[in-house]
């Protein structure tokens, strides 16, 4: 077992963090995922159809594999005719604002939000833009729409060209920001969105084999597949995806699951605590186990956040204890019929 903290050894913050984390924090109590998918202007029927295909597959994966109910998925597109039963409205700035206005009332305090943008982006006069019917949406526009959601956990994925500057504007606590490019100057059509969707729709992204895909796993999968495609076609790589989730407004191409950029994304999944995933109903027993697992993951995150304040041996011992506890909880979940 790990060595307990001693009085006066400078680890009071560490002890307080772990003690508080033994309770179920509000952020992990029966959280549910809400999804906003926005397809911008295609500019060409081929692109319009492709973007619709990506988002349709993402929605299908969310509902069929991860149990997110249709009513918690908002889909806006340049044309409602592509799928009148699923697409709520055109993806104009006005309709996007209305959709986000509805979210504040629909989301419980512990709920999480995933925003997925596909389409084309542009960069003019030092400002990045997501191209939608009518006036485009800028990073500051999107930040204003997210602000009313407070400190809820948000994953914002912009898969368009010239998307890099969205990181600087949207970065903040409890936010994972993923962009297909590293700057506004990468203006070629991107492939990142296709593979980000594949990470959830297919089976190749689950690196730790826990039968679910984290946002970090999806990012890493898409990054690798984009590079593979460009190398296979012998083309110069023209998109350099980035991830920021530590709130410092600086993205990285190679995030770390343990600390810094990547540690939050590693704990964010498509989650439904009150629905069913495929044929598996989320029973009260499973819900309690999932909440206990999330609490352990929060304790691991708390410990990693103060790693620099601890003697290395103590940190490693405490981390080992928590990882064993997490593995045992995963075993309980699998035994109860869930995916741990």
Secondary structure, DSSP 8 states (H G I E B T S, - for coil): ------TTSS-HHHHHHHHHHTS--GGGSS--EEEEEEE---SSHHHHHHHHHHHHHHHHHHHHTT---GGGEEEEES-GGG-TTT--EE--HHHHHHHHHHHHHHS-TT-EEEEEEES-EEEETTEEEE--SSS-EEHHHHHHHHHTTTT--EEEEE-STT-TTHHHHH--TTEEEEESSSSTT--S---HHHHHHHHHHSSS--TT-SSS--HHHHHHHHHHHHHHHHHHTT-------EEE-SSSS--BSS--SSSSTTTTGGG-----SSSEETTEE--HHHHHHHHHHHHHHHHHHHHHHTGGGS-HHHHHHHHHHHHHHHHHHHHHHHHTTS--
